[in-house]
Amino acid sequence: MKKYIQYPKFRFYALWLLLALGANSCIGDLNTTPIDKDIISSKNVYDNPEAYRQVLAKIYSVFALSGQIGPDGNPDLSTNDEGTSNYLRQFWNLQELTTDEAICAWNNSGLPDLHNQSWSAANDYITITYERIFYLISIANEYLRETTDSELDKRGVSGQLRTDIGYYRAEARFLRDLAYYQALDLFGNVPFVEENSGIGTFNPEQIQRTALFSWLERDLIEVIPSLKEPRTNEYARADQAAAWTVLAKMYLNAEVYIGTPKYTEAITYCNKITPYYHLDDNYQHLFMADNHTAEGIIFPIAFDGIHTQTYGGTTFLIFAALGGDSIVTQNYGASGSWAGNRTTAEFMAKFDPGDQRALFFTKGQTSTEVNLQSDFKQGVIVTKFTNMKSTGGPGSNLNFVDTDYPMFRLADIYLIYAEAILRGGQGGSLATALGYIQDIRQRAYGNITGNISAGDLTLDFILEERARELYWEGHRRTDLIRYGRFSETTYTWPWKGGLKEGRSVNAYYDLFPLPSSDLGANPNLKQNTGY
């Protein structure tokens, strides 16, 4: 049994409905007291001391779950298909299907547009990602308002509970900052609300990307001392290393976000993280049903086949990747297959024959067939994520998986460090960078045959190594943009730009559009250029 802050099943329906209203640009009043005595609101939810931990768990659960009762049936947000509205599922779609790492055979309206890079402000997948991000921000802000010293004094909260709430507040603040970081990366200029913005119906002002970067930087640095030290918190709860990782990733991409290089700062935060972690000897263990025992995962989103049932998250990553005549789904701890996501033969060609990270590819027919987009058998099946345990046997449930999603892990930090060194960052050394790369590749090859020389360690090599090490983990779009290979570039892949052979697209695709629905609701918002 995993030991982590359990995502609870709530009866706080009125509270979450009100919070969901706050996810839109027009922020609603959260102080409404419901008439129904069986419904708990923000007025009385904290009469129960356990609620402080339960509401924190709800904030964590936004990444993993889509509603109140499991895979579907009572969604947090209004949607035509709750199963597809999961935060991680849609974040993954935007980060992976828009790149050369993944392509989907499903023809749901708006889905092929992601790989084609032809989306618009009306795209449902972009809209639900945006709404999930701001739903999490809204409930985190409300939690911070309800757990101030003055509010706790009113309720007479003291002793160990008061101490615990201090950590809970820091974690809620980090989770909000993580959501804002993803908004910064995906959308750029977004509506901005924090816990001191006030309550009542109002239209948030739009914050520019550079200002949001600065606010996030300050807020993360300020909250870090209030988080628990690395590896001292419960599993899957945020600690200082999780916040350091967000800062390292922000600084690595600072030239994209604010036009100013901050590679020295990226190295500074990598140096804070690396003493606390080491690489797991088994690469596959990081993506298995018992990966809560794997080494090197800094911050996971936890899943459990019995208690955390969803059609998103890692259930989506595993089931949507399985299909075809050559796949026996039970060998991956799954009861069936959805035949959706694959990659291309061109991406598989990035791996050398001795690279064991390529063992999770099963090639179908040629990936350049005209029907690659709609026929799952065209392309390459990816079985990187599995619901099997490293000790043998499947997870607890063949319908919903136990595999946790490694949002941040050590190999990414090693690669950030090496890239920042090559880009001129100070506070580290090329020798250390090369050593980190050798560690990654020795695990991948099982020996030293994959080692490289110092002369081989170039920026182009790092981009390719990031693809080989981190594929399907939600990093590729950000990486390609940082390298100038997402838009207005000769770097293409099959069906990029809607053509079989691929083509370049306009630079405005580096940011997703703000959803049309939010622009219509909030006159303070201005659409991203090009849409």
C-alpha positions as CSV (number, residue, x, y, z in Angstrom):
1,M,0.0,0.0,0.0
2,K,1.4,3.4,-1.0
3,K,1.8,5.9,1.8
4,Y,0.8,9.3,0.6
5,I,-1.8,11.9,1.1
6,Q,-4.9,10.0,-0.2
7,Y,-7.1,11.7,-2.7
8,P,-10.5,11.6,-0.8
9,K,-14.0,11.1,-2.1
10,F,-15.8,14.3,-1.0
11,R,-19.3,15.2,-0.2
12,F,-18.4,18.9,-0.3
13,Y,-20.2,19.3,-3.5
14,A,-21.4,22.9,-3.0
15,L,-17.9,24.0,-2.0
16,W,-16.3,22.5,-5.1
17,L,-19.0,23.7,-7.4
18,L,-18.4,27.3,-6.1
19,L,-14.7,26.8,-6.5
20,A,-15.1,25.6,-10.0
21,L,-17.0,28.8,-10.9
22,G,-13.8,30.6,-9.8
23,A,-11.8,28.7,-12.4
24,N,-13.3,31.0,-15.1
25,S,-12.3,34.6,-15.6
26,C,-15.3,35.9,-13.9
27,I,-14.5,34.9,-10.3
28,G,-17.6,34.0,-8.2
29,D,-18.3,34.6,-4.5
30,L,-17.0,31.6,-2.5
31,N,-18.7,32.6,0.8
32,T,-22.1,31.3,-0.1
33,T,-23.7,29.2,2.7
34,P,-25.9,26.4,1.2
35,I,-29.4,25.7,2.5
36,D,-29.0,21.9,2.3
37,K,-27.7,20.8,5.7
38,D,-26.0,17.8,4.1
39,I,-23.7,20.0,2.0
40,I,-20.6,21.6,3.4
41,S,-19.4,25.0,2.3
42,S,-16.4,27.2,3.0
43,K,-18.3,28.6,6.0
44,N,-18.2,25.4,8.0
45,V,-16.0,22.9,6.2
46,Y,-13.2,23.6,8.7
47,D,-15.3,22.7,11.7
48,N,-13.8,19.3,11.2
49,P,-10.0,19.5,11.9
50,E,-9.4,16.7,9.4
51,A,-10.7,19.0,6.7
52,Y,-7.4,20.9,6.5
53,R,-5.7,17.8,5.3
54,Q,-8.6,16.6,3.2
55,V,-8.9,19.9,1.3
56,L,-5.1,19.9,0.6
57,A,-5.6,16.4,-0.8
58,K,-8.3,17.7,-3.0
59,I,-5.8,20.3,-4.5
60,Y,-3.3,17.5,-5.2
61,S,-6.1,15.4,-6.7
62,V,-6.8,17.9,-9.5
63,F,-3.7,16.7,-11.3
64,A,-4.9,13.1,-11.0
65,L,-8.7,12.9,-11.0
66,S,-11.5,14.5,-13.0
67,G,-14.3,14.5,-10.5
68,Q,-15.8,13.4,-7.2
69,I,-16.6,9.7,-7.5
70,G,-13.8,8.1,-9.6
71,P,-13.4,7.8,-13.3
72,D,-16.7,9.6,-14.2
73,G,-20.1,10.5,-13.0
74,N,-19.6,13.8,-11.1
75,P,-17.0,16.0,-12.7
76,D,-15.3,18.9,-11.1
77,L,-15.9,21.0,-14.3
78,S,-18.7,20.9,-16.8
79,T,-17.6,18.8,-19.8
80,N,-19.1,16.6,-22.4
81,D,-16.7,13.7,-21.6
82,E,-15.3,13.7,-18.1
83,G,-12.9,10.9,-18.9
84,T,-11.0,13.1,-21.4
85,S,-10.9,16.1,-19.1
86,N,-8.2,14.9,-16.7
87,Y,-5.5,17.5,-16.0
88,L,-2.5,15.2,-16.8
89,R,-4.2,13.7,-19.8
90,Q,-4.7,17.0,-21.5
91,F,-1.4,18.5,-20.3
92,W,0.3,15.5,-21.9
93,N,-1.7,15.9,-25.1
94,L,-0.5,19.5,-25.5
95,Q,3.1,18.7,-24.6
96,E,3.5,15.5,-26.7
97,L,0.9,15.3,-29.5
98,T,2.1,18.7,-30.8
99,T,5.6,17.2,-31.3
100,D,7.5,14.5,-33.0
101,E,7.2,12.2,-30.0
102,A,3.6,11.2,-30.2
103,I,0.7,10.9,-32.6
104,C,-2.9,9.8,-32.0
105,A,-5.1,7.6,-34.2
106,W,-8.3,9.0,-32.8
107,N,-10.2,11.5,-34.9
108,N,-12.1,13.3,-32.1
109,S,-12.9,16.8,-33.1
110,G,-9.9,19.0,-32.5
111,L,-7.5,16.2,-31.6
112,P,-5.7,15.8,-35.0
113,D,-5.2,19.5,-35.0
114,L,-2.7,19.2,-32.2
115,H,-0.3,17.1,-34.2
116,N,-1.1,19.0,-37.3
117,Q,-0.3,22.2,-35.5
118,S,-3.4,23.8,-36.8
119,W,-5.4,24.4,-33.6
120,S,-7.6,27.5,-32.9
121,A,-8.9,29.3,-29.8
122,A,-12.0,27.0,-30.0
123,N,-10.1,23.8,-29.6
124,D,-11.7,21.7,-26.8
125,Y,-8.4,20.1,-25.7
126,I,-6.7,23.5,-25.2
127,T,-9.8,24.8,-23.4
128,I,-10.0,22.0,-20.9
129,T,-6.3,22.2,-20.1
130,Y,-6.7,25.9,-19.4
131,E,-9.8,25.3,-17.3
132,R,-8.1,22.6,-15.2
133,I,-5.1,24.8,-14.6
134,F,-7.2,27.7,-13.3
135,Y,-9.5,25.4,-11.4
136,L,-6.5,24.2,-9.4
137,I,-5.3,27.8,-8.9
138,S,-8.8,28.8,-7.7
139,I,-9.1,26.1,-5.0
140,A,-5.5,26.6,-3.9
141,N,-6.2,30.3,-3.5
142,E,-9.3,29.6,-1.5
143,Y,-7.4,27.2,0.8
144,L,-4.7,29.9,1.4
145,R,-7.5,32.4,2.3
146,E,-9.0,30.0,4.8
147,T,-5.8,29.0,6.5
148,T,-4.3,32.4,7.4
149,D,-3.2,33.1,11.0
150,S,-6.2,35.2,11.5
151,E,-8.6,32.5,10.3
152,L,-6.9,29.9,12.4
153,D,-7.0,32.2,15.4
154,K,-10.8,32.6,15.0
155,R,-11.2,28.8,15.0
156,G,-8.8,28.3,18.0
157,V,-6.4,26.1,16.0
158,S,-3.2,25.5,17.9
159,G,-0.6,22.8,18.7
160,Q,0.5,20.1,16.2
161,L,-2.5,20.9,13.9
162,R,-1.3,24.5,13.6
163,T,2.2,23.3,12.8
164,D,0.9,20.9,10.2
165,I,-1.3,23.5,8.6
166,G,1.9,25.6,8.1
167,Y,3.3,22.8,5.9
168,Y,-0.1,22.3,4.2
169,R,-0.3,26.0,3.3
170,A,3.2,25.9,1.8
171,E,2.3,22.8,-0.3
172,A,-0.9,24.4,-1.5
173,R,1.1,27.5,-2.5
174,F,3.6,25.3,-4.4
175,L,0.8,23.5,-6.2
176,R,-0.7,26.8,-7.3
177,D,2.7,28.0,-8.4
178,L,3.2,24.7,-10.4
179,A,-0.1,25.3,-12.2
180,Y,0.9,28.9,-12.9
181,Y,4.3,27.7,-14.2
182,Q,2.4,25.4,-16.7
183,A,0.1,28.3,-17.6
184,L,3.2,30.5,-18.2
185,D,4.7,27.8,-20.5
186,L,1.6,26.9,-22.4
187,F,-0.4,30.2,-22.6
188,G,2.0,33.0,-21.7
189,N,-0.2,36.0,-20.9
190,V,-3.1,34.8,-18.6
191,P,-5.6,36.0,-16.1
192,F,-4.0,36.4,-12.7
193,V,-5.6,35.9,-9.3
194,E,-3.9,35.1,-6.0
195,E,-5.2,34.7,-2.5
196,N,-5.2,38.4,-1.8
197,S,-7.1,39.4,-4.9
198,G,-10.4,39.5,-3.0
199,I,-13.7,37.7,-3.1
200,G,-16.7,38.5,-5.2
201,T,-17.6,38.6,-8.9
202,F,-14.9,40.4,-10.9
203,N,-12.9,40.0,-14.1
204,P,-9.2,39.3,-13.3
205,E,-6.6,41.4,-15.0
206,Q,-4.3,39.8,-17.5
207,I,-0.7,39.4,-16.4
208,Q,2.1,39.5,-19.0
209,R,4.4,36.6,-19.3
210,T,7.5,38.5,-18.1
211,A,5.6,39.7,-15.0
212,L,4.2,36.3,-14.3
213,F,7.7,34.9,-14.4
214,S,8.9,37.4,-11.9
215,W,6.0,36.8,-9.6
216,L,6.5,33.1,-9.7
217,E,10.2,33.4,-9.1
218,R,9.5,35.5,-6.0
219,D,6.7,33.3,-4.7
220,L,8.6,30.0,-5.1
221,I,11.7,31.4,-3.4
222,E,9.6,32.8,-0.6
223,V,7.7,29.5,0.0
224,I,10.7,27.2,-0.1
225,P,11.7,27.6,3.6
226,S,8.2,26.7,4.6
227,L,8.2,23.4,2.7
228,K,9.7,20.3,4.3
229,E,13.3,19.4,3.4
230,P,13.9,17.1,0.5
231,R,12.7,13.5,1.0
232,T,11.3,14.2,4.5
233,N,7.6,14.6,3.5
234,E,5.0,11.9,2.8
235,Y,5.4,10.2,-0.6
236,A,4.0,12.3,-3.5
237,R,3.7,15.4,-1.4
238,A,5.8,18.5,-2.4
239,D,9.0,19.4,-0.6
240,Q,11.8,21.9,-1.2
241,A,13.3,19.8,-4.0
242,A,10.0,20.0,-6.0
243,A,10.1,23.8,-5.8
244,W,13.8,23.9,-6.7
245,T,13.0,21.8,-9.8
246,V,10.3,24.3,-11.0
247,L,12.8,27.1,-10.6
248,A,15.5,25.2,-12.4
249,K,13.1,24.5,-15.3
250,M,12.0,28.2,-15.3
251,Y,15.5,29.4,-15.5
252,L,16.5,27.0,-18.2
253,N,13.6,28.4,-20.4
254,A,14.0,32.0,-19.2
255,E,15.2,33.3,-22.6
256,V,11.9,32.0,-24.1
257,Y,9.8,33.4,-21.3
258,I,11.4,36.8,-20.6
259,G,14.2,37.2,-23.2
260,T,16.9,37.1,-20.5
261,P,19.3,34.1,-20.0
262,K,19.3,32.6,-16.5
263,Y,21.5,29.5,-17.0
264,T,23.6,30.3,-13.9
265,E,20.5,30.3,-11.8
266,A,19.4,27.0,-13.4
267,I,22.7,25.4,-12.3
268,T,22.4,26.8,-8.8
269,Y,19.1,25.0,-8.3
270,C,20.3,21.8,-9.9
271,N,23.2,21.8,-7.4
272,K,20.7,22.0,-4.6
273,I,18.8,19.0,-5.8
274,T,21.4,16.5,-6.8
275,P,22.9,15.6,-3.4
276,Y,19.5,14.2,-2.3
277,Y,18.9,11.7,-5.1
278,H,20.5,9.1,-7.2
279,L,19.5,7.3,-10.4
280,D,17.5,4.1,-10.1
281,D,19.6,1.2,-11.6
282,N,16.5,0.1,-13.6
283,Y,15.1,2.6,-16.1
284,Q,11.9,0.7,-16.6
285,H,11.2,0.7,-12.8
286,L,10.5,4.4,-13.1
287,F,7.4,3.7,-15.1
288,M,6.0,0.6,-13.4
289,A,3.2,-0.1,-11.0
290,D,5.6,0.0,-8.0
291,N,7.5,3.0,-9.1
292,H,6.8,4.6,-5.7
293,T,9.8,2.5,-4.7
294,A,12.0,3.7,-7.5
295,E,14.9,6.1,-6.9
296,G,15.3,9.4,-8.6
297,I,11.7,10.6,-8.7
298,I,11.5,14.1,-7.2
299,F,7.8,14.8,-7.5
300,P,5.2,12.3,-8.7
301,I,1.5,12.4,-9.3
302,A,0.3,9.3,-7.4
303,F,-2.2,6.8,-8.8
304,D,-3.8,3.7,-7.3
305,G,-5.9,1.3,-9.2
306,I,-8.4,0.9,-6.4
307,H,-8.5,4.4,-4.8
308,T,-7.5,6.7,-7.7
309,Q,-9.6,5.6,-10.7
310,T,-9.5,7.8,-13.7
311,Y,-9.5,7.6,-17.5
312,G,-6.6,10.1,-17.5
313,G,-3.2,10.1,-16.0
314,T,-1.2,6.9,-16.3
315,T,-4.3,4.8,-17.1
316,F,-4.6,6.9,-20.2
317,L,-0.9,6.6,-21.0
318,I,-0.9,2.9,-20.7
319,F,-4.3,1.9,-22.2
320,A,-4.1,4.5,-25.1
321,A,-0.7,3.2,-26.1
322,L,-1.8,-0.5,-26.3
323,G,-3.3,-2.1,-29.4
324,G,-2.5,-4.1,-32.5
325,D,-2.1,-7.8,-33.1
326,S,1.3,-8.1,-31.5
327,I,0.3,-6.8,-28.1
328,V,-1.0,-9.0,-25.3
329,T,-2.5,-6.4,-22.9
330,Q,-2.3,-8.6,-19.8
331,N,1.5,-8.6,-20.2
332,Y,1.3,-4.9,-19.4
333,G,-1.1,-5.2,-16.5
334,A,-4.1,-4.0,-18.5
335,S,-7.5,-5.5,-19.2
336,G,-7.7,-4.1,-22.7
337,S,-6.4,-1.5,-25.2
338,W,-7.6,1.8,-26.6
339,A,-5.3,1.9,-29.7
340,G,-4.7,5.6,-29.7
341,N,-1.3,7.0,-29.0
342,R,1.9,5.9,-30.9
343,T,5.1,7.4,-32.1
344,T,6.8,7.3,-35.5
345,A,9.6,5.3,-37.0
346,E,11.5,8.5,-37.4
347,F,11.5,9.1,-33.6
348,M,12.5,5.5,-32.9
349,A,15.5,6.0,-35.2
350,K,17.0,8.4,-32.6
351,F,18.0,5.3,-30.5
352,D,21.1,3.2,-31.1
353,P,20.7,-0.6,-31.1
354,G,22.3,-1.0,-27.7
355,D,20.1,1.6,-26.0
356,Q,17.7,-0.3,-23.7
357,R,15.3,2.7,-23.6
358,A,14.2,1.6,-27.1
359,L,13.0,-1.7,-25.8
360,F,9.6,-0.2,-25.3
361,F,9.0,0.3,-29.0
362,T,7.0,-2.2,-31.2
363,K,7.1,-1.2,-34.8
364,G,4.0,-1.6,-36.9
365,Q,3.8,-0.8,-40.6
366,T,5.7,2.1,-42.1
367,S,5.0,5.4,-40.3
368,T,4.9,7.4,-43.5
369,E,1.7,5.9,-44.8
370,V,-1.0,8.3,-45.7
371,N,-3.3,7.0,-43.0
372,L,-0.7,7.3,-40.2
373,Q,-3.0,9.7,-38.4
374,S,-6.1,7.5,-38.3
375,D,-4.7,3.9,-38.4
376,F,-3.1,2.8,-35.1
377,K,-1.3,0.0,-36.9
378,Q,0.7,2.7,-38.8
379,G,3.5,3.8,-36.6
380,V,5.3,2.5,-33.4
381,I,3.6,1.3,-30.3
382,V,5.2,2.7,-27.1
383,T,5.0,0.6,-23.9
384,K,7.2,2.7,-21.7
385,F,4.5,3.0,-19.0
386,T,3.2,-0.3,-17.7
387,N,1.0,-1.5,-14.9
388,M,3.4,-4.4,-14.1
389,K,5.5,-4.5,-11.0
390,S,9.3,-4.7,-11.0
391,T,9.0,-7.7,-8.7
392,G,6.6,-9.5,-11.0
393,G,2.9,-9.5,-11.5
394,P,0.4,-6.7,-12.3
395,G,-0.9,-3.8,-10.3
396,S,-3.9,-4.0,-8.0
397,N,-6.4,-3.5,-10.8
398,L,-6.3,-4.4,-14.5
399,N,-8.8,-1.6,-15.4
400,F,-7.1,1.3,-13.6
401,V,-3.4,1.4,-13.0
402,D,-1.1,1.8,-10.0
403,T,1.7,3.5,-11.9
404,D,2.6,7.0,-10.7
405,Y,3.4,9.8,-13.1
406,P,7.0,11.1,-12.6
407,M,6.4,14.8,-13.2
408,F,10.0,15.6,-12.1
409,R,12.9,13.3,-11.8
410,L,16.7,13.4,-11.4
411,A,17.7,12.6,-15.0
412,D,15.9,15.8,-16.1
413,I,18.0,17.7,-13.6
414,Y,21.2,16.2,-14.9
415,L,20.2,17.2,-18.4
416,I,19.2,20.7,-17.3
417,Y,22.6,21.1,-15.6
418,A,24.5,19.9,-18.7
419,E,22.6,22.2,-21.1
420,A,22.9,25.2,-18.8
421,I,26.7,24.6,-18.7
422,L,26.9,24.5,-22.5
423,R,24.8,27.6,-22.7
424,G,27.3,29.5,-20.6
425,G,25.9,29.1,-17.1
426,Q,28.4,29.5,-14.2
427,G,28.6,27.6,-10.9
428,G,29.3,24.2,-12.4
429,S,31.8,22.4,-14.7
430,L,31.9,20.6,-18.0
431,A,33.4,17.6,-16.3
432,T,30.4,17.3,-13.9
433,A,28.0,17.7,-16.8
434,L,29.8,15.0,-18.7
435,G,29.7,12.7,-15.7
436,Y,25.9,13.2,-15.4
437,I,25.5,12.3,-19.0
438,Q,27.6,9.2,-18.7
439,D,25.6,8.1,-15.7
440,I,22.4,8.4,-17.7
441,R,23.8,6.5,-20.7
442,Q,25.5,3.8,-18.7
443,R,22.1,3.0,-17.2
444,A,20.5,3.1,-20.7
445,Y,23.1,0.8,-22.2
446,G,23.9,-1.4,-19.2
447,N,27.6,-0.7,-19.7
448,I,30.0,2.0,-20.9
449,T,29.4,1.4,-24.6
450,G,27.1,4.4,-24.7
451,N,29.6,6.8,-23.2
452,I,30.5,9.9,-25.1
453,S,33.6,12.2,-25.2
454,A,33.6,15.8,-24.1
455,G,33.7,16.8,-27.7
456,D,30.4,14.9,-28.3
457,L,28.7,16.9,-25.6
458,T,26.9,19.6,-27.6
459,L,23.6,21.3,-27.4
460,D,22.3,19.3,-30.3
461,F,23.3,16.1,-28.4
462,I,21.5,17.3,-25.3
463,L,18.3,17.8,-27.2
464,E,18.5,14.4,-28.7
465,E,19.4,12.8,-25.3
466,R,16.4,14.6,-23.7
467,A,14.2,12.9,-26.3
468,R,15.7,9.5,-25.6
469,E,15.6,9.8,-21.8
470,L,12.4,11.8,-21.2
471,Y,10.1,10.8,-24.1
472,W,6.4,10.7,-23.3
473,E,6.9,12.5,-20.0
474,G,5.6,15.9,-21.0
475,H,8.7,17.8,-21.8
476,R,9.1,17.7,-25.6
477,R,7.1,20.8,-26.8
478,T,9.0,23.0,-24.3
479,D,12.3,21.6,-25.3
480,L,11.7,22.1,-29.0
481,I,10.6,25.7,-28.5
482,R,13.7,26.4,-26.4
483,Y,15.9,25.1,-29.2
484,G,14.0,27.0,-31.9
485,R,12.7,23.8,-33.5
486,F,9.0,24.0,-32.9
487,S,8.0,26.7,-35.3
488,E,9.6,28.6,-38.2
489,T,12.3,25.9,-38.6
490,T,13.5,23.3,-41.0
491,Y,13.0,20.7,-38.2
492,T,9.8,18.8,-39.2
493,W,8.1,15.4,-38.7
494,P,5.3,13.5,-40.4
495,W,2.1,15.5,-40.5
496,K,3.6,18.6,-38.8
497,G,1.7,21.5,-40.3
498,G,-0.9,19.1,-41.7
499,L,1.2,17.7,-44.5
500,K,2.4,14.1,-44.8
501,E,6.0,15.1,-45.2
502,G,5.7,17.8,-42.5
503,R,6.3,21.6,-42.9
504,S,7.2,24.6,-40.8
505,V,4.5,26.6,-39.0
506,N,4.2,30.2,-37.8
507,A,5.9,31.3,-34.6
508,Y,2.7,32.2,-32.9
509,Y,2.1,28.5,-32.4
510,D,4.8,28.6,-29.7
511,L,2.0,29.7,-27.4
512,F,-1.5,28.2,-27.3
513,P,-4.4,30.6,-27.6
514,L,-6.5,31.7,-24.7
515,P,-9.9,29.9,-25.1
516,S,-12.6,31.7,-27.0
517,S,-15.0,31.1,-24.1
518,D,-12.7,32.9,-21.6
519,L,-12.1,35.8,-24.0
520,G,-15.9,36.3,-24.3
521,A,-16.3,36.2,-20.5
522,N,-13.6,38.6,-19.6
523,P,-13.1,41.9,-21.5
524,N,-9.7,42.4,-19.7
525,L,-8.1,39.6,-21.7
526,K,-6.3,40.1,-25.0
527,Q,-5.7,37.1,-27.3
528,N,-2.2,35.9,-27.9
529,T,-0.7,37.2,-31.2
530,G,-1.7,35.3,-34.3
531,Y,-5.0,33.8,-33.2
